Amino acid sequence: MISLGLGDARSLAEVALTVIGYATAPLITARHLKQAPTLALTAPALLLSALVHAPAAALARPTTMPCPHPRSSPPWRAWA
């Protein structure tokens, strides 16, 4: 039996919301925005996505930089 904690349920909900968004966005644009140029749709969508994700990215910044020479670290670190 699978035991889902609160973090797992939240992650699943986030993925489900993303899947629904990716599935419905092309349908909405095809039906209601036929005449709009592609760039006029893509640029604001990317900007909105960047603005929504920026706070989470800023809070999740790493405290140290990764090793600049990946060959100097042990090979099993690449699989972690």
Biopython code that builds the backbone (N, CA, C, O; Angstrom):
import numpy as np
from Bio.PDB.StructureBuilder import StructureBuilder

atoms = [
    (1, "MET", "N", (0.839, -1.179, 0.000)),
    (1, "MET", "CA", (0.000, 0.000, 0.000)),
    (1, "MET", "C", (0.885, 1.243, 0.000)),
    (1, "MET", "O", (1.914, 1.279, 0.674)),
    (2, "ILE", "N", (0.487, 2.245, -0.746)),
    (2, "ILE", "CA", (1.259, 3.483, -0.846)),
    (2, "ILE", "C", (0.762, 4.456, 0.208)),
    (2, "ILE", "O", (-0.438, 4.693, 0.343)),
    (3, "SER", "N", (1.704, 5.013, 0.951)),
    (3, "SER", "CA", (1.362, 6.003, 1.965)),
    (3, "SER", "C", (1.794, 7.368, 1.457)),
    (3, "SER", "O", (2.985, 7.616, 1.266)),
    (4, "LEU", "N", (0.828, 8.254, 1.239)),
    (4, "LEU", "CA", (1.131, 9.592, 0.756)),
    (4, "LEU", "C", (1.132, 10.569, 1.919)),
    (4, "LEU", "O", (0.148, 10.684, 2.649)),
    (5, "GLY", "N", (2.228, 11.261, 2.082)),
    (5, "GLY", "CA", (2.286, 12.314, 3.085)),
    (5, "GLY", "C", (1.737, 13.596, 2.491)),
    (5, "GLY", "O", (1.338, 13.625, 1.327)),
    (6, "LEU", "N", (1.715, 14.653, 3.281)),
    (6, "LEU", "CA", (1.195, 15.925, 2.809)),
    (6, "LEU", "C", (2.022, 16.460, 1.647)),
    (6, "LEU", "O", (1.467, 17.008, 0.695)),
    (7, "GLY", "N", (3.333, 16.309, 1.714)),
    (7, "GLY", "CA", (4.197, 16.786, 0.629)),
    (7, "GLY", "C", (3.944, 16.047, -0.670)),
    (7, "GLY", "O", (3.950, 16.651, -1.742)),
    (8, "ASP", "N", (3.721, 14.748, -0.583)),
    (8, "ASP", "CA", (3.454, 13.964, -1.780)),
    (8, "ASP", "C", (2.125, 14.352, -2.410)),
    (8, "ASP", "O", (2.029, 14.465, -3.632)),
    (9, "ALA", "N", (1.102, 14.557, -1.594)),
    (9, "ALA", "CA", (-0.208, 14.944, -2.115)),
    (9, "ALA", "C", (-0.135, 16.314, -2.784)),
    (9, "ALA", "O", (-0.749, 16.536, -3.828)),
    (10, "ARG", "N", (0.612, 17.224, -2.182)),
    (10, "ARG", "CA", (0.765, 18.554, -2.774)),
    (10, "ARG", "C", (1.487, 18.462, -4.111)),
    (10, "ARG", "O", (1.099, 19.117, -5.079)),
    (11, "SER", "N", (2.531, 17.652, -4.163)),
    (11, "SER", "CA", (3.276, 17.483, -5.417)),
    (11, "SER", "C", (2.388, 16.895, -6.501)),
    (11, "SER", "O", (2.424, 17.337, -7.650)),
    (12, "LEU", "N", (1.603, 15.915, -6.141)),
    (12, "LEU", "CA", (0.688, 15.321, -7.115)),
    (12, "LEU", "C", (-0.341, 16.334, -7.602)),
    (12, "LEU", "O", (-0.674, 16.360, -8.787)),
    (13, "ALA", "N", (-0.842, 17.160, -6.705)),
    (13, "ALA", "CA", (-1.802, 18.191, -7.102)),
    (13, "ALA", "C", (-1.156, 19.208, -8.042)),
    (13, "ALA", "O", (-1.786, 19.656, -9.000)),
    (14, "GLU", "N", (0.091, 19.571, -7.772)),
    (14, "GLU", "CA", (0.795, 20.513, -8.650)),
    (14, "GLU", "C", (1.000, 19.922, -10.038)),
    (14, "GLU", "O", (0.820, 20.610, -11.042)),
    (15, "VAL", "N", (1.370, 18.667, -10.093)),
    (15, "VAL", "CA", (1.561, 18.011, -11.395)),
    (15, "VAL", "C", (0.226, 17.904, -12.124)),
    (15, "VAL", "O", (0.158, 18.129, -13.332)),
    (16, "ALA", "N", (-0.834, 17.561, -11.394)),
    (16, "ALA", "CA", (-2.161, 17.455, -12.021)),
    (16, "ALA", "C", (-2.610, 18.799, -12.587)),
    (16, "ALA", "O", (-3.165, 18.856, -13.684)),
    (17, "LEU", "N", (-2.374, 19.875, -11.846)),
    (17, "LEU", "CA", (-2.730, 21.207, -12.331)),
    (17, "LEU", "C", (-1.932, 21.572, -13.578)),
    (17, "LEU", "O", (-2.470, 22.163, -14.515)),
    (18, "THR", "N", (-0.663, 21.223, -13.588)),
    (18, "THR", "CA", (0.176, 21.483, -14.759)),
    (18, "THR", "C", (-0.311, 20.697, -15.971)),
    (18, "THR", "O", (-0.368, 21.228, -17.080)),
    (19, "VAL", "N", (-0.661, 19.435, -15.756)),
    (19, "VAL", "CA", (-1.157, 18.603, -16.859)),
    (19, "VAL", "C", (-2.451, 19.173, -17.418)),
    (19, "VAL", "O", (-2.638, 19.221, -18.634)),
    (20, "ILE", "N", (-3.339, 19.601, -16.540)),
    (20, "ILE", "CA", (-4.608, 20.184, -17.004)),
    (20, "ILE", "C", (-4.354, 21.462, -17.791)),
    (20, "ILE", "O", (-4.992, 21.706, -18.815)),
    (21, "GLY", "N", (-3.414, 22.280, -17.305)),
    (21, "GLY", "CA", (-3.090, 23.516, -18.017)),
    (21, "GLY", "C", (-2.509, 23.255, -19.397)),
    (21, "GLY", "O", (-2.892, 23.898, -20.375)),
    (22, "TYR", "N", (-1.579, 22.306, -19.468)),
    (22, "TYR", "CA", (-0.984, 21.983, -20.767)),
    (22, "TYR", "C", (-2.002, 21.344, -21.710)),
    (22, "TYR", "O", (-1.897, 21.496, -22.927)),
    (23, "ALA", "N", (-2.966, 20.644, -21.170)),
    (23, "ALA", "CA", (-3.966, 19.994, -22.016)),
    (23, "ALA", "C", (-5.017, 20.982, -22.521)),
    (23, "ALA", "O", (-5.474, 20.869, -23.658)),
    (24, "THR", "N", (-5.401, 21.943, -21.691)),
    (24, "THR", "CA", (-6.482, 22.851, -22.080)),
    (24, "THR", "C", (-6.004, 24.102, -22.810)),
    (24, "THR", "O", (-6.759, 24.673, -23.597)),
    (25, "ALA", "N", (-4.793, 24.533, -22.574)),
    (25, "ALA", "CA", (-4.315, 25.769, -23.206)),
    (25, "ALA", "C", (-4.370, 25.716, -24.730)),
    (25, "ALA", "O", (-4.838, 26.680, -25.336)),
    (26, "PRO", "N", (-3.917, 24.641, -25.386)),
    (26, "PRO", "CA", (-4.024, 24.611, -26.848)),
    (26, "PRO", "C", (-5.469, 24.621, -27.343)),
    (26, "PRO", "O", (-5.763, 25.189, -28.395)),
    (27, "LEU", "N", (-6.361, 24.001, -26.593)),
    (27, "LEU", "CA", (-7.768, 24.016, -26.988)),
    (27, "LEU", "C", (-8.351, 25.417, -26.908)),
    (27, "LEU", "O", (-9.087, 25.841, -27.798)),
    (28, "ILE", "N", (-8.025, 26.127, -25.850)),
    (28, "ILE", "CA", (-8.526, 27.498, -25.691)),
    (28, "ILE", "C", (-7.957, 28.406, -26.764)),
    (28, "ILE", "O", (-8.696, 29.185, -27.365)),
    (29, "THR", "N", (-6.662, 28.322, -27.014)),
    (29, "THR", "CA", (-6.065, 29.191, -28.023)),
    (29, "THR", "C", (-6.573, 28.859, -29.417)),
    (29, "THR", "O", (-6.786, 29.763, -30.224)),
    (30, "ALA", "N", (-6.770, 27.593, -29.712)),
    (30, "ALA", "CA", (-7.269, 27.214, -31.038)),
    (30, "ALA", "C", (-8.697, 27.694, -31.257)),
    (30, "ALA", "O", (-9.064, 28.082, -32.366)),
    (31, "ARG", "N", (-9.491, 27.668, -30.208)),
    (31, "ARG", "CA", (-10.900, 28.040, -30.359)),
    (31, "ARG", "C", (-11.120, 29.545, -30.303)),
    (31, "ARG", "O", (-11.849, 30.088, -31.133)),
    (32, "HIS", "N", (-10.511, 30.225, -29.351)),
    (32, "HIS", "CA", (-10.837, 31.627, -29.107)),
    (32, "HIS", "C", (-9.813, 32.623, -29.635)),
    (32, "HIS", "O", (-10.121, 33.809, -29.757)),
    (33, "LEU", "N", (-8.625, 32.178, -29.944)),
    (33, "LEU", "CA", (-7.579, 33.105, -30.358)),
    (33, "LEU", "C", (-6.993, 32.729, -31.714)),
    (33, "LEU", "O", (-5.781, 32.800, -31.919)),
    (34, "LYS", "N", (-7.855, 32.335, -32.624)),
    (34, "LYS", "CA", (-7.393, 31.906, -33.957)),
    (34, "LYS", "C", (-6.665, 33.019, -34.701)),
    (34, "LYS", "O", (-5.669, 32.768, -35.379)),
    (35, "GLN", "N", (-7.155, 34.234, -34.575)),
    (35, "GLN", "CA", (-6.621, 35.336, -35.373)),
    (35, "GLN", "C", (-5.362, 35.960, -34.781)),
    (35, "GLN", "O", (-4.675, 36.722, -35.462)),
    (36, "ALA", "N", (-5.055, 35.657, -33.551)),
    (36, "ALA", "CA", (-3.897, 36.288, -32.897)),
    (36, "ALA", "C", (-2.592, 35.688, -33.427)),
    (36, "ALA", "O", (-2.509, 34.479, -33.642)),
    (37, "PRO", "N", (-1.579, 36.524, -33.636)),
    (37, "PRO", "CA", (-0.286, 36.008, -34.077)),
    (37, "PRO", "C", (0.366, 35.165, -32.973)),
    (37, "PRO", "O", (0.143, 35.396, -31.784)),
    (38, "THR", "N", (1.156, 34.209, -33.380)),
    (38, "THR", "CA", (1.778, 33.267, -32.451)),
    (38, "THR", "C", (2.666, 33.975, -31.438)),
    (38, "THR", "O", (2.604, 33.661, -30.249)),
    (39, "LEU", "N", (3.481, 34.911, -31.873)),
    (39, "LEU", "CA", (4.386, 35.616, -30.965)),
    (39, "LEU", "C", (3.608, 36.418, -29.930)),
    (39, "LEU", "O", (4.035, 36.528, -28.781)),
    (40, "ALA", "N", (2.478, 36.974, -30.325)),
    (40, "ALA", "CA", (1.660, 37.747, -29.391)),
    (40, "ALA", "C", (1.046, 36.864, -28.315)),
    (40, "ALA", "O", (0.664, 37.368, -27.259)),
    (41, "LEU", "N", (0.943, 35.582, -28.552)),
    (41, "LEU", "CA", (0.444, 34.649, -27.544)),
    (41, "LEU", "C", (1.584, 34.062, -26.711)),
    (41, "LEU", "O", (1.455, 33.902, -25.498)),
    (42, "THR", "N", (2.684, 33.746, -27.362)),
    (42, "THR", "CA", (3.780, 33.063, -26.696)),
    (42, "THR", "C", (4.538, 33.972, -25.732)),
    (42, "THR", "O", (4.846, 33.555, -24.615)),
    (43, "ALA", "N", (4.839, 35.180, -26.129)),
    (43, "ALA", "CA", (5.631, 36.085, -25.296)),
    (43, "ALA", "C", (4.953, 36.388, -23.958)),
    (43, "ALA", "O", (5.603, 36.251, -22.922)),
    (44, "PRO", "N", (3.680, 36.790, -23.927)),
    (44, "PRO", "CA", (3.059, 37.028, -22.614)),
    (44, "PRO", "C", (2.933, 35.759, -21.768)),
    (44, "PRO", "O", (3.023, 35.822, -20.542)),
    (45, "ALA", "N", (2.728, 34.622, -22.406)),
    (45, "ALA", "CA", (2.633, 33.370, -21.654)),
    (45, "ALA", "C", (3.957, 33.041, -20.981)),
    (45, "ALA", "O", (3.972, 32.625, -19.823)),
    (46, "LEU", "N", (5.068, 33.221, -21.690)),
    (46, "LEU", "CA", (6.382, 32.976, -21.098)),
    (46, "LEU", "C", (6.699, 33.992, -19.993)),
    (46, "LEU", "O", (7.286, 33.641, -18.970)),
    (47, "LEU", "N", (6.311, 35.237, -20.206)),
    (47, "LEU", "CA", (6.529, 36.266, -19.194)),
    (47, "LEU", "C", (5.740, 35.950, -17.929)),
    (47, "LEU", "O", (6.275, 36.050, -16.825)),
    (48, "LEU", "N", (4.479, 35.572, -18.080)),
    (48, "LEU", "CA", (3.655, 35.221, -16.926)),
    (48, "LEU", "C", (4.237, 34.023, -16.183)),
    (48, "LEU", "O", (4.279, 34.005, -14.953)),
    (49, "SER", "N", (4.678, 33.037, -16.931)),
    (49, "SER", "CA", (5.283, 31.860, -16.305)),
    (49, "SER", "C", (6.539, 32.238, -15.530)),
    (49, "SER", "O", (6.751, 31.747, -14.421)),
    (50, "ALA", "N", (7.365, 33.093, -16.093)),
    (50, "ALA", "CA", (8.585, 33.529, -15.410)),
    (50, "ALA", "C", (8.260, 34.302, -14.138)),
    (50, "ALA", "O", (8.922, 34.117, -13.116)),
    (51, "LEU", "N", (7.254, 35.160, -14.189)),
    (51, "LEU", "CA", (6.879, 35.939, -13.010)),
    (51, "LEU", "C", (6.299, 35.060, -11.910)),
    (51, "LEU", "O", (6.535, 35.307, -10.728)),
    (52, "VAL", "N", (5.546, 34.043, -12.290)),
    (52, "VAL", "CA", (4.956, 33.140, -11.299)),
    (52, "VAL", "C", (6.025, 32.287, -10.633)),
    (52, "VAL", "O", (5.960, 32.040, -9.429)),
    (53, "HIS", "N", (7.011, 31.834, -11.408)),
    (53, "HIS", "CA", (8.034, 30.940, -10.869)),
    (53, "HIS", "C", (9.198, 31.673, -10.200)),
    (53, "HIS", "O", (9.959, 31.046, -9.462)),
    (54, "ALA", "N", (9.360, 32.960, -10.429)),
    (54, "ALA", "CA", (10.501, 33.705, -9.891)),
    (54, "ALA", "C", (10.589, 33.671, -8.361)),
    (54, "ALA", "O", (11.678, 33.443, -7.834)),
    (55, "PRO", "N", (9.497, 33.888, -7.627)),
    (55, "PRO", "CA", (9.632, 33.852, -6.157)),
    (55, "PRO", "C", (10.076, 32.482, -5.640)),
    (55, "PRO", "O", (10.927, 32.407, -4.754)),
    (56, "ALA", "N", (9.519, 31.409, -6.174)),
    (56, "ALA", "CA", (9.916, 30.071, -5.730)),
    (56, "ALA", "C", (11.368, 29.792, -6.090)),
    (56, "ALA", "O", (12.092, 29.167, -5.315)),
    (57, "ALA", "N", (11.792, 30.246, -7.245)),
    (57, "ALA", "CA", (13.183, 30.040, -7.650)),
    (57, "ALA", "C", (14.126, 30.834, -6.753)),
    (57, "ALA", "O", (15.207, 30.355, -6.412)),
    (58, "ALA", "N", (13.728, 32.034, -6.372)),
    (58, "ALA", "CA", (14.575, 32.845, -5.499)),
    (58, "ALA", "C", (14.693, 32.221, -4.112)),
    (58, "ALA", "O", (15.761, 32.271, -3.502)),
    (59, "LEU", "N", (13.613, 31.637, -3.609)),
    (59, "LEU", "CA", (13.641, 31.011, -2.283)),
    (59, "LEU", "C", (14.388, 29.686, -2.289)),
    (59, "LEU", "O", (14.900, 29.264, -1.252)),
    (60, "ALA", "N", (14.460, 29.022, -3.440)),
    (60, "ALA", "CA", (15.093, 27.704, -3.520)),
    (60, "ALA", "C", (16.519, 27.773, -4.069)),
    (60, "ALA", "O", (17.076, 26.756, -4.482)),
    (61, "ARG", "N", (17.104, 28.959, -4.072)),
    (61, "ARG", "CA", (18.472, 29.095, -4.582)),
    (61, "ARG", "C", (19.435, 28.255, -3.773)),
    (61, "ARG", "O", (19.301, 28.170, -2.552)),
    (62, "PRO", "N", (20.402, 27.631, -4.424)),
    (62, "PRO", "CA", (21.404, 26.869, -3.671)),
    (62, "PRO", "C", (22.318, 27.812, -2.897)),
    (62, "PRO", "O", (22.566, 28.945, -3.311)),
    (63, "THR", "N", (22.810, 27.319, -1.770)),
    (63, "THR", "CA", (23.703, 28.153, -0.961)),
    (63, "THR", "C", (25.141, 28.111, -1.460)),
    (63, "THR", "O", (25.918, 29.031, -1.205)),
    (64, "THR", "N", (25.493, 27.044, -2.171)),
    (64, "THR", "CA", (26.839, 26.937, -2.740)),
    (64, "THR", "C", (26.728, 26.613, -4.222)),
    (64, "THR", "O", (25.750, 26.025, -4.684)),
    (65, "MET", "N", (27.748, 27.010, -4.938)),
    (65, "MET", "CA", (27.770, 26.730, -6.369)),
    (65, "MET", "C", (28.177, 25.272, -6.591)),
    (65, "MET", "O", (28.954, 24.725, -5.809)),
    (66, "PRO", "N", (27.660, 24.637, -7.650)),
    (66, "PRO", "CA", (28.086, 23.278, -7.951)),
    (66, "PRO", "C", (29.537, 23.247, -8.414)),
    (66, "PRO", "O", (30.104, 24.270, -8.801)),
    (67, "CYS", "N", (30.118, 22.076, -8.369)),
    (67, "CYS", "CA", (31.504, 21.887, -8.772)),
    (67, "CYS", "C", (31.665, 22.261, -10.249)),
    (67, "CYS", "O", (30.938, 21.739, -11.093)),
    (68, "PRO", "N", (32.609, 23.160, -10.577)),
    (68, "PRO", "CA", (32.756, 23.563, -11.970)),
    (68, "PRO", "C", (33.385, 22.481, -12.853)),
    (68, "PRO", "O", (33.281, 22.532, -14.079)),
    (69, "HIS", "N", (34.038, 21.506, -12.220)),
    (69, "HIS", "CA", (34.683, 20.434, -12.969)),
    (69, "HIS", "C", (34.016, 19.114, -12.611)),
    (69, "HIS", "O", (34.421, 18.468, -11.645)),
    (70, "PRO", "N", (33.003, 18.699, -13.367)),
    (70, "PRO", "CA", (32.284, 17.485, -12.991)),
    (70, "PRO", "C", (33.165, 16.243, -12.996)),
    (70, "PRO", "O", (32.851, 15.271, -12.308)),
    (71, "ARG", "N", (34.250, 16.248, -13.749)),
    (71, "ARG", "CA", (35.119, 15.069, -13.791)),
    (71, "ARG", "C", (35.910, 14.896, -12.492)),
    (71, "ARG", "O", (36.414, 13.809, -12.210)),
    (72, "SER", "N", (36.019, 15.972, -11.701)),
    (72, "SER", "CA", (36.777, 15.868, -10.462)),
    (72, "SER", "C", (35.968, 15.227, -9.341)),
    (72, "SER", "O", (36.543, 14.819, -8.332)),
    (73, "SER", "N", (34.653, 15.128, -9.489)),
    (73, "SER", "CA", (33.861, 14.482, -8.464)),
    (73, "SER", "C", (33.670, 13.013, -8.833)),
    (73, "SER", "O", (33.776, 12.659, -10.007)),
    (74, "PRO", "N", (33.390, 12.150, -7.854)),
    (74, "PRO", "CA", (33.240, 10.732, -8.125)),
    (74, "PRO", "C", (32.102, 10.454, -9.108)),
    (74, "PRO", "O", (31.109, 11.181, -9.106)),
    (75, "PRO", "N", (32.219, 9.433, -9.937)),
    (75, "PRO", "CA", (31.216, 9.175, -10.975)),
    (75, "PRO", "C", (29.836, 8.883, -10.414)),
    (75, "PRO", "O", (28.836, 9.191, -11.064)),
    (76, "TRP", "N", (29.751, 8.295, -9.223)),
    (76, "TRP", "CA", (28.431, 7.958, -8.700)),
    (76, "TRP", "C", (27.652, 9.204, -8.266)),
    (76, "TRP", "O", (26.444, 9.118, -8.047)),
    (77, "ARG", "N", (28.316, 10.361, -8.138)),
    (77, "ARG", "CA", (27.615, 11.587, -7.791)),
    (77, "ARG", "C", (26.699, 12.041, -8.929)),
    (77, "ARG", "O", (25.707, 12.727, -8.682)),
    (78, "ALA", "N", (27.012, 11.675, -10.148)),
    (78, "ALA", "CA", (26.179, 12.067, -11.293)),
    (78, "ALA", "C", (24.834, 11.358, -11.253)),
    (78, "ALA", "O", (23.861, 11.843, -11.830)),
    (79, "TRP", "N", (24.769, 10.224, -10.584)),
    (79, "TRP", "CA", (23.518, 9.462, -10.555)),
    (79, "TRP", "C", (22.657, 9.796, -9.362)),
    (79, "TRP", "O", (21.531, 9.307, -9.272)),
    (80, "ALA", "N", (23.138, 10.603, -8.445)),
    (80, "ALA", "CA", (22.385, 10.909, -7.225)),
    (80, "ALA", "C", (21.273, 11.897, -7.510)),
    (80, "ALA", "O", (20.532, 12.273, -6.601)),
]
sb = StructureBuilder()
sb.init_structure("model")
sb.init_model(0)
sb.init_chain("A")
sb.init_seg("    ")
for serial, (resi, resn, name, xyz) in enumerate(atoms, 1):
    if name == "N":
        sb.init_residue(resn, " ", resi, " ")
    sb.init_atom(name, np.array(xyz, "f"), 0.0, 1.0, " ", f" {name:<3s}", serial, name[0])
structure = sb.get_structure()
